[in-house]
Amino acid sequence: MHKAICLIIFTLCTCALYSQTPKTENDSASIENDSLSKKEFIKQLGNGFFPTKFIDIDLRYLIKFNQYEGLRTGLGGITNDNFSEQYRINSYVVYGFKDHRFKYKIGGGFRVSESKDTWINLSYTDDLQETGSSTFLTDKRFFSFFEPRLLNIDLFHKHITKAVSVEHKFSKNLLSELEFATSKIEPTYDYTFNIDDKSFRSFDITSAKIALQWNPFNSNNVNEKGVSEAKEGYPQFTLQVSQSFKNKITGDFNFFKTDFRTVHRFIHNEQSFTEATLTTGIATGKTPLTHLYHAYPNNITKETILQRFSVAGINSFETMYFNEFFSDRFTTIQLKHFVKPFKITERYRPQLVLISRMAIGNMQNIERHQNIEFGTLSKGYSEAGFEINRLLFGFGLSFAYRYGGYHLPSLADNIAAKFTFNINL
């Protein structure tokens, strides 16, 4: 493991050092062509990368925090076209100061078709993953500059995953990725999966996944330099289908999953719009808790509102407690209405966002999951609230109230007060 970690650090640092080599006078004529304009540089930051000559440093790995690892910090990046247009290296290494473990990924790929942007990728990953999280393969091509929900997560499982994948762009609006992977899973918490008269505390998963990201209304604009820039259109659709296989070597269970998400914006005027997000998933077969659904909770289990004060997520249920619900089928609907910003001054413009969230789900064969207690969402979960964003240096405030079938006896337990963080690059 230490050799792999050293290899990642050496590769990333070497590329970064070469990217900072000073230019000579002979290079002065090409400075304008080689340098990123301020707008292009900020666009790269918005995509989650700090660009250098040969490698784009991935900002997601610099600093994070969660309840299991504590402070998590490291270095990651992906080589760019200056390094090679046919090959790329995509790796990272991080360290958790609370669990005292290195985590890392060694990955790379080679391009098969330039016109369709088809890549074949190989990777070896030794890391943690949140139990109950359901991620789309195509989401890794998109970036959230700040992921506040990560601060409160405490339920993780270790995984060592070997994967081969194929990225393919059917058109400018339709992305796809196919992945075959084997994983060794070990929950970091007390959990036993009872199935077929056997008890599993750790297990192996062999899976095949295919994901499609379809943005039919995206368009390209040509700027003054003749460079096409993508303009987001709505609705957007994401579909992922996965099958896990039981075999004698690297697979303990057969199960099938389908996940779907669509996002739509109703534009009222240039500064006011309503965003609707529908997410649904279903898992059938012998599915361990690690691969089921938790419905995006973001509330810490503490007594008072002030003790639970933390950072609001982007699309999470702020009043739903972590590990309170799990499902093998679920649907969530989130509505966010962005009111026209209040023009206090030319630069100071706070914005009010009205929010309503609903979730419903259920689970068969709950008795399979031992040593952990949770509920289902069969009654339907509801919360409503509002945010006032960008009050000071990108920070704002969030308030949410839990009502309906899972309303709690104590009024304070139904209220979540948090701060938000929003920046525009």
Secondary structure, DSSP 8 states (H G I E B T S, - for coil): -HHHHHHHHHHHHHHHHHHT----GGGGGGHHHHS--HHHHHHHHHTTEEE-SSEEEEGGGTEEEETTTEEEEEEEEEE-TTT-SSEEEEEEEEEETTTTEEEEEEEEEEEEETTTTEEEEEEEEEEEEETT----GGGGGS--S--GGGGG---EEEEEEEEEEEEEEEETTEEEEEEEEEEEEEESSS-EEEETTEEESSEEEEEEEEEEEE-TT-EEEE-TTS-EEEE--S-EEEEEEEEEE-BTTTB---EEEEEEEEEEEEEEETTEEEEEEEEEEEEEES--GGGSB---EEE---SSTTTT--B--SSSEEEEETTSB-BSEEEEEEEEEE-----SSSS---EEEEEEEEEEEE-S-GGGEES---B--TT-EEEEEEEEEEEETTEEEEEEEEEETT--SSGGGGEEEEEEE----
